């Protein structure tokens, strides 16, 4: 094995390790409705981001989650 083959093998090993680490993180998701009949699955790799979205969109009594919309910058309030 020459230097170039060893270099490429090392890169492939690094990629495989990154995929393994990425797949070991549990993902959470929630259904998001674009309109009455169009549903998409939103997935979150970061548990804190999922918790924040669940908190913002949670309904409490008569309050509507429609009031907790994204601001103009695309950030959750």
Secondary structure, DSSP 4 states (H G I P E B T S, - for coil): --HHHHHHHHHHHHHHHHHHHHHHS--EEEEEESSSS-EEEEEESSHHHHHHHHHHH---TT--GGGS---TTS---
